[in-house]
Amino acid sequence: MTASTLASPGDTAAGPPESRRQRRKRERLQEQAAAIPVHLYGLRRGTVTLITVACVLFAIFTLVPVAWIIINSTKSQTGIFSSFAFWFSRPFDFFHNFALLFQNVDGNGTYFQWFGNTVLYAALGGGGATALAGFAGYGFARFRFRGSKAYFYVIVGALLVPVAAITLPLYLVYAKAHLINSIWGMILPSLVSPVGVYLMRTYVDLSVPRELIDAARIDGAGEARIFFRVALPLMVPGLMTVLLLSVVAVWNNYFLPLIIFTKNSLYPLTVGIGVWSQVAERSGGNSDLYPLVVMGGLVTIVPMIALFLVLQRYWRGGMLLGSIAN
Amino acid sequence: MSDTALKAPRNAPPRTAAARRTRRSAWSRRRDRRGLAFVAPFGIAFTLFTIVPLLYAIYESLFTSRIIGGTVFSGFGNYHQVLTSGAFWGGFVRVIVFGAIQIPIMLAIAFFFACVFDLGVAKASRLFRTIFFIPFAVPIVVAALMWGFLLEPSYGPITHLANAFGFGGTNFLSSGLILPSIILIAIWEWTGYNSIILYTALKSVPRDVVEAAILDDTPLWKIILKIKLPMVRPAIVMLIFLNSIGALQLFVEPEILSYQGGSITNTWTPIVDVYNTSIANAQYNLGAAMAVVLGLVIIVVSVASMIFRRQRGELS
């Protein structure tokens, strides 16, 4: 695969700015031009309909839990248990439930505090991971220093080490280093993204020409200047993909915050909702936490889905990287 | 800015035999040391938050803390206890069964839809592509909670549906059905993501090969199975690999579903076992030994499969 399939011209070229609508149209046209017209496949009549039906069925399977959580976020606790699960029921409690997210219900913690924590952890951890991966990917792709191959193999090896197997060791170190119940205990390990380094090395290899860097050197530019002025603009689509993947990784992380935080004011969303659900289940339906669990779940997934829809073209580029990576 | 290409050679060290042998100009080596500076920030974080914890876990795993007598060196005592524990290996077997069922089903569905998107043989395929990818943006905690509600034995709508179809008294969270239920959740979570990766891999199949096959009147299913499938084999192998590592680490789904019923034991998967041993029961040293064993098993399996693939010429 060549670099040209990776970054479409609109991603990097410094032409006149393209509006979103124009870009979408161009992408659709490119896709149509690349595809072989369906009638050439010699399919039997009705095959397209049959396959579309299969797509619809899988889409229903995909959307059932999402529809359920949207509908049930409007219900009271009794509504969740006694009314038909896929339709609305009275009373309409959406705003009441939403308001509860700002309160510390039964002393188990406040949802919006967790939301703020999660945004902080994801921004610092994901942003930092992307910066480190960008520097390191560039370093590995465009320099040959003593031991560079060996270092890189160690990082590729780290891809194989299960994250969960590192989490308990981290906890043991934190217990000695006083990082239990510290936000840095959550943020600092999130900076390590071997996948990000691997993807960025591949991306730099494909999209930052050596000749360009050499030309800048001959012109007398220092390495830092070359990186920020010449290489970085070309690396932006790759960096966006790594940012997206590392933000999602922090946003979804459950095991690490579960074991290093004992104060509920430090929880991220995943742990907070998990604790709510545990309290709700243990009380055997006597607590009124179920609407909060449902509403909290909804508010957790909405920003992520929005992020993915807005940045669609970057994750598509990222998946492309994934296919090169093998 | 001082280290320019033109200026540097003057600072070159006196030539030794070794320097002549490498024949690499001094300025390029100087520049290369700058490469180390780019890699260093990641290198430091990687050392502190991956290498050091792993080494420390190995160190801790060699001790045992007793109620009387404090922490004492016990050599491989913890490892002996882990390796002879039926419960630990039972969890291992369970995640292997989980992966052996979930991964092939998921990849088959993912490959089917990847082909559909690649060929454009469904209507509104861009819309479906976006919908199928949505679960990837849902944290596993929330996914497990939603499915936990849907499958709940007394009020869960899917349980009602099963009852309506004559499967009265079905309990999806009972010890017999909990594994299939978690397989279902994992398929929901990951099919779209795998499908998009396969779709992008399929896009790299040269168009003229497919066109030539069409001109030869090759049926579509043959084009898919005999031309496209072999060409995306490396991507499929990679996905099997990544999903297997993920399966061995199964933790969040069983942990969240364990709140709802008693069919998930404290040793249900290796990571559930690590969590309960070290955090809930405060047997840190034993937990460390478990984490080390788990990590080693995964590394051995991955290295072995890499060597196998390299021998077959699938890795460059």
Interface residues (C-beta under 8 A of the other chain):
Chain A: M1 T5 R28 A34 A35 I36 V38 L40 Y41 G42 L43 T47 V48 I51 T52 A54 C55 F58 A59 F61 T62 L63 V64 P65 V66 W68 I69 N72 I80 F81 S82 F84 A85 F86 A131 L132 A133 F135 A136 Y138 G139 F140 R142 F143 R144 F145 R146 S148 Y151 I155 G157 A158 L160 V161 P162 V163 A164 A165 I166 L168 P169 L170 Y171 L172 V173 A175 L188 P189 L191 V192 P194 V197 R217 I218 G220 A221 G222 E223 R225 F227 V248 W251 N252 Y254 F255 L258 I259 L269 T270 I273 G274 S277 Q278 E281 R282 V293 V294 G297 T300 I301 M304 I305 L307 F308 L309 Q312 W315 R316 M319 L320 G322 S323 A325 N326
Chain B: M1 S2 D3 T4 A5 L6 R31 D32 R33 R34 G35 L36 A37 F38 V39 P41 F42 G43 A45 F46 L48 F49 T50 V52 P53 L54 Y56 A57 E60 I109 F112 F113 V116 L119 G120 V121 A122 K123 A124 S125 R126 F128 T130 I131 F132 F133 I134 P135 F136 A137 V138 P139 I140 V141 V142 A143 L145 M146 W147 G148 F149 L150 Y155 G156 P157 H160 W188 T191 G192 I196 I197 Y199 T200 A201 K203 S204 R207 V210 E211 I214 D217 P219 L220 P234 A235 V237 M238 I245 L248 Q249 F251 V252 E255 I256 Y259 Q260 I271 V274 Y275 S278 I279 Y284 G287 A288 A291 V292 L294 G295 I298 I299 S302 V303
